[in-house]
Amino acid sequence: MLDHISISTSDFEKSKAFYTKALSPLGYVLLMEFPASVTGHTDVAGFGEPPKADFWISKGVPNNPAVHIAFRAASRAQVDAFYQAALAAGGRDNGAPGPRPHYHEHYYGAFVLDPDGHNIEAVCHSPE
């Protein structure tokens, strides 16, 4: 099951304004925004129907994959297993399994780059 999708943008502020207006009729609103100082990579903004953002945009930067797809995991053990399986299948580390409390209290995710450099994530939103 998909959890969220993220795309890179060439003009973050312009894209944020665009999606704020374009997605409004669908019930989507800007729910979260994090600067690069928090994410460690780039500015990001998350849109969705409250309370969960499931469509994210990020400021495009060199070597930042254009596509980010997150798959929902039922447990933290599944996130860990995804990470190990992805690395064994030839994926490259893009963030070891662990908590990401800047997203929310129970966010636990792992990130790998697929053979084309796309950022693939498994995420669990439940406490241990």
VOPAGU-2260 file (C-alpha; in pm, 1 decimal, decimal comma):
REM VOPAGU-2260
SITE   aa  ch    i         X         Y         Z
SITE  MET   A    0       0,0       0,0       0,0
SITE  LEU   A    1     133,2     343,7     -86,8
SITE  ASP   A    2     179,1     588,3     199,6
SITE  HIS   A    3     296,0     902,1      18,9
SITE  ILE   A    4     461,0    1032,0    -299,2
SITE  SER   A    5     707,9    1317,3    -340,9
SITE  ILE   A    6     831,2    1506,5    -645,3
SITE  SER   A    7    1113,3    1757,6    -690,2
SITE  THR   A    8    1035,3    2105,0    -820,3
SITE  SER   A    9    1250,8    2357,7   -1002,8
SITE  ASP   A   10    1088,9    2651,7    -819,2
SITE  PHE   A   11     976,4    2546,1    -472,6
SITE  GLU   A   12     780,2    2859,3    -377,8
SITE  LYS   A   13     603,6    2879,7    -715,4
SITE  SER   A   14     513,4    2509,1    -700,0
SITE  LYS   A   15     393,3    2539,4    -341,5
SITE  ALA   A   16     160,4    2824,1    -442,0
SITE  PHE   A   17      42,1    2627,2    -746,8
SITE  TYR   A   18     -42,5    2309,5    -554,8
SITE  THR   A   19    -204,9    2505,6    -271,5
SITE  LYS   A   20    -454,6    2649,7    -521,1
SITE  ALA   A   21    -483,0    2355,7    -763,0
SITE  LEU   A   22    -546,7    2089,8    -496,9
SITE  SER   A   23    -787,0    2299,3    -289,1
SITE  PRO   A   24   -1097,8    2183,8    -480,3
SITE  LEU   A   25    -997,7    1824,2    -399,4
SITE  GLY   A   26    -992,0    1895,4     -26,5
SITE  TYR   A   27    -612,2    1902,2      -7,1
SITE  VAL   A   28    -440,6    2168,6     200,4
SITE  LEU   A   29     -80,7    2247,2     289,0
SITE  LEU   A   30     -40,2    2050,4     613,0
SITE  MET   A   31     333,3    2047,5     683,8
SITE  GLU   A   32     645,6    2229,2     577,6
SITE  PHE   A   33    1006,4    2158,2     675,0
SITE  PRO   A   34    1316,6    2358,0     585,3
SITE  ALA   A   35    1640,0    2192,3     472,3
SITE  SER   A   36    1781,3    2249,9     820,9
SITE  VAL   A   37    1527,7    1996,9     953,0
SITE  THR   A   38    1524,4    1741,8     668,5
SITE  GLY   A   39    1898,3    1744,6     614,7
SITE  HIS   A   40    1846,0    1765,4     238,2
SITE  THR   A   41    1606,6    2024,8     103,6
SITE  ASP   A   42    1292,4    2225,6     175,0
SITE  VAL   A   43     976,0    2013,5     162,1
SITE  ALA   A   44     601,7    2078,4     180,7
SITE  GLY   A   45     329,7    1819,2     239,6
SITE  PHE   A   46     -27,9    1838,4     113,7
SITE  GLY   A   47    -326,7    1618,5     192,7
SITE  GLU   A   48    -660,4    1588,0     358,6
SITE  PRO   A   49    -618,8    1652,4     731,5
SITE  PRO   A   50    -459,1    1509,2     928,2
SITE  LYS   A   51    -213,2    1328,9     691,9
SITE  ALA   A   52       1,4    1463,9     410,6
SITE  ASP   A   53      38,6    1212,8     127,4
SITE  PHE   A   54     164,1    1436,6    -155,7
SITE  TRP   A   55     496,7    1611,4    -101,5
SITE  ILE   A   56     703,1    1853,0    -304,1
SITE  SER   A   57    1068,9    1931,9    -249,1
SITE  LYS   A   58    1308,1    2194,1    -371,6
SITE  GLY   A   59    1507,5    2037,6    -656,0
SITE  VAL   A   60    1877,7    2002,0    -590,8
SITE  PRO   A   61    2154,0    1816,1    -775,8
SITE  ASN   A   62    2157,8    1443,8    -695,3
SITE  ASN   A   63    1815,2    1460,9    -532,3
SITE  PRO   A   64    1597,3    1196,8    -698,8
SITE  ALA   A   65    1298,5    1335,7    -885,3
SITE  VAL   A   66    1066,6    1065,6    -748,9
SITE  HIS   A   67    1006,5     955,4    -390,8
SITE  ILE   A   68     763,5     673,9    -314,8
SITE  ALA   A   69     688,2     548,6      35,8
SITE  PHE   A   70     527,4     214,5     107,0
SITE  ARG   A   71     333,5     171,1     430,5
SITE  ALA   A   72     467,6    -100,4     661,0
SITE  ALA   A   73     265,8    -268,1     936,8
SITE  SER   A   74     558,3    -277,4    1180,1
SITE  ARG   A   75     906,3    -146,5    1241,5
SITE  ALA   A   76    1034,7    -498,6    1179,6
SITE  GLN   A   77     888,8    -478,5     827,8
SITE  VAL   A   78    1071,8    -149,4     771,4
SITE  ASP   A   79    1397,5    -312,8     881,7
SITE  ALA   A   80    1332,7    -616,5     658,9
SITE  PHE   A   81    1254,3    -392,3     359,7
SITE  TYR   A   82    1581,3    -205,2     407,2
SITE  GLN   A   83    1789,3    -524,7     426,0
SITE  ALA   A   84    1610,2    -682,9     128,3
SITE  ALA   A   85    1648,2    -367,1     -80,8
SITE  LEU   A   86    2021,5    -345,3      -9,7
SITE  ALA   A   87    2063,3    -716,7     -87,5
SITE  ALA   A   88    1881,2    -658,9    -418,2
SITE  GLY   A   89    2128,7    -388,0    -520,3
SITE  GLY   A   90    1968,7     -79,0    -368,5
SITE  ARG   A   91    2184,7     191,5    -215,7
SITE  ASP   A   92    2144,6     329,3     134,4
SITE  ASN   A   93    1968,2     664,8     152,0
SITE  GLY   A   94    1875,6     657,2     521,8
SITE  ALA   A   95    1902,6     360,1     757,2
SITE  PRO   A   96    1595,5     242,9     950,1
SITE  GLY   A   97    1514,8     463,5    1242,4
SITE  PRO   A   98    1281,5     716,5    1400,0
SITE  ARG   A   99    1219,1    1046,8    1225,0
SITE  PRO   A  100    1052,5    1247,4    1507,4
SITE  HIS   A  101    1060,6    1571,3    1307,5
SITE  TYR   A  102     778,7    1421,3    1095,7
SITE  HIS   A  103     580,5    1291,9    1394,5
SITE  GLU   A  104     630,7    1107,7    1722,1
SITE  HIS   A  105     601,6     751,3    1588,3
SITE  TYR   A  106     743,7     794,3    1235,6
SITE  TYR   A  107     990,2     511,1    1164,6
SITE  GLY   A  108    1130,1     482,9     815,4
SITE  ALA   A  109    1409,9     356,5     595,1
SITE  PHE   A  110    1522,2     492,0     258,2
SITE  VAL   A  111    1702,4     330,7     -34,7
SITE  LEU   A  112    1785,8     442,7    -385,3
SITE  ASP   A  113    1665,3     204,5    -655,1
SITE  PRO   A  114    1876,0     123,4    -965,3
SITE  ASP   A  115    1759,3     448,4   -1131,3
SITE  GLY   A  116    1827,8     662,2    -825,0
SITE  HIS   A  117    1465,0     699,2    -712,9
SITE  ASN   A  118    1417,6     738,6    -338,3
SITE  ILE   A  119    1211,3     442,3    -212,6
SITE  GLU   A  120    1094,6     431,3     148,1
SITE  ALA   A  121     917,7     196,3     384,7
SITE  VAL   A  122     746,3     369,2     675,9
SITE  CYS   A  123     561,2     261,9     989,6
SITE  HIS   A  124     348,0     514,7    1178,0
SITE  SER   A  125     275,9     298,4    1481,7
SITE  PRO   A  126     462,9     301,1    1810,7
SITE  GLU   A  127     684,3      -2,5    1871,8
